[in-house]
Amino acid sequence: MKNSEGFIFKLHVLPFHGNVRAFTLLEVMIAVSIIAITLVTLLGSQSRSLTHATEAQFNVVAPMLASLKLAEVERGVVAMENDDGDFGEDFPGYSWKMAVQIAAFENHQDLAGMKRPLQRVELTVRWGTTPYSYALTYYGQRLK
């Protein structure tokens, strides 16, 4: 065969023997699609596993930090008032918010006669920008 510039190309064709076995394009495409589906499933499972591990870490650390902050409130180290903050370098990304109000009870005359009113403390621990939060409600009296 000659092209427009006058060069001759030779086309080599391998002879086909009836006993040669090979994969067809359809078989290869089916195998690749099975591998792709398997990989997508495995990667999705890995992603869910990491999400569950992250949530489990929060569910262990947040109650501990809330208890620590509540102990500080009970001892008077932290004032029982509306406040917020973080847990410092030991627990980066964790923050807390405390909302304090006078506890309201219906039909409890015994509580009405108290010298210092009972306070309702709502303590919330959050972890960075994640949707995870842990809330703790405590009833107590101010120390002073």
C-alpha positions in Angstrom: 0.0 0.0 0.0 1.2 3.5 -0.8 0.4 6.6 1.0 0.2 10.1 -0.5 3.9 10.6 -0.1 4.8 7.4 -1.9 5.9 5.3 1.0 5.0 1.7 1.1 3.5 0.3 4.3 3.4 -3.4 5.0 0.6 -4.8 7.0 1.5 -7.9 8.9 -1.4 -10.2 9.7 -0.9 -13.1 12.1 -2.4 -16.3 10.9 -5.4 -17.4 13.0 -5.4 -21.0 14.2 -8.6 -22.5 15.4 -7.2 -23.8 18.6 -5.9 -20.4 19.9 -7.9 -19.3 23.0 -8.2 -15.6 24.0 -10.5 -13.4 26.0 -13.1 -11.5 24.1 -13.7 -7.8 24.7 -17.0 -8.6 26.4 -15.3 -10.9 28.9 -12.7 -8.3 29.7 -15.3 -5.6 30.2 -17.4 -7.8 32.5 -14.3 -8.7 34.6 -13.3 -5.0 34.8 -16.8 -4.0 35.9 -16.9 -6.7 38.6 -13.5 -5.4 39.9 -14.8 -1.8 39.9 -18.0 -2.8 41.8 -16.0 -4.7 44.4 -13.6 -1.8 44.9 -16.4 0.7 45.3 -18.0 -1.5 47.9 -14.8 -2.0 49.8 -14.0 1.7 49.8 -17.5 2.6 51.0 -17.1 0.1 53.8 -13.7 1.6 54.8 -15.2 5.0 54.8 -18.1 4.0 57.1 -15.6 2.2 59.3 -13.6 5.4 59.7 -16.8 7.4 60.5 -17.8 4.9 63.2 -14.3 5.0 64.7 -14.4 8.8 64.8 -17.8 8.8 66.5 -16.7 6.1 69.0 -13.7 8.3 69.9 -16.0 11.2 70.6 -18.4 9.1 72.6 -15.6 8.1 74.9 -13.8 11.4 75.3 -16.8 13.8 75.4 -18.5 12.3 78.6 -15.1 12.3 80.3 -14.5 16.0 79.5 -18.1 16.9 80.5 -17.6 15.1 83.9 -14.2 16.9 84.3 -15.8 20.3 83.7 -18.8 19.4 86.0 -16.3 18.5 88.8 -14.6 21.9 88.4 -18.1 23.5 88.8 -18.9 21.5 91.9 -15.6 22.3 93.5 -15.9 26.0 92.7 -12.9 26.1 90.4 -15.1 27.3 87.6 -18.0 29.6 88.4 -21.5 28.3 87.9 -22.5 30.9 85.3 -23.1 31.1 81.5 -19.7 30.5 80.0 -17.8 28.7 77.2 -14.3 27.7 76.4 -12.1 24.9 75.2 -10.1 22.1 76.9 -6.7 23.4 75.9 -3.8 21.7 74.2 -4.6 18.3 75.8 -7.8 18.0 73.8 -7.5 20.2 70.7 -10.8 20.9 68.9 -13.0 20.1 71.9 -15.0 23.0 73.3 -17.6 23.4 76.0 -20.6 25.7 76.6 -22.4 26.1 79.9 -25.9 27.6 80.3 -27.1 28.2 83.8 -30.6 29.2 84.9 -32.7 28.9 88.0 -34.4 25.5 88.0 -38.2 25.7 87.7 -40.2 22.9 89.3 -44.0 22.7 89.5 -45.7 21.7 92.7 -42.5 21.3 94.8 -43.0 23.6 97.8 -40.0 21.9 99.6 -37.7 23.4 97.0 -39.2 26.9 97.2 -38.1 27.3 100.8 -34.4 26.8 100.0 -32.0 29.6 101.0 -30.1 29.4 97.7 -32.2 28.5 94.7 -31.5 25.3 92.8 -29.6 25.9 89.5 -30.0 24.0 86.3 -26.7 23.7 84.5 -26.7 22.5 80.8 -23.1 21.6 79.8 -22.5 20.8 76.1 -19.2 19.5 74.7 -18.5 19.8 71.0 -15.7 18.6 68.8 -14.6 21.1 66.2 -16.8 21.5 63.2 -18.1 17.9 63.4 -21.8 17.3 64.1 -21.0 15.5 67.3 -22.1 17.0 70.6 -22.6 15.7 74.1 -25.0 17.4 76.5 -25.2 16.9 80.3 -27.8 18.5 82.6 -26.9 19.0 86.3 -28.9 20.5 89.2 -27.0 22.1 92.0 -26.6 25.1 94.2 -24.1 27.9 93.9 -21.3 27.6 96.5 -21.5 31.3 97.5 
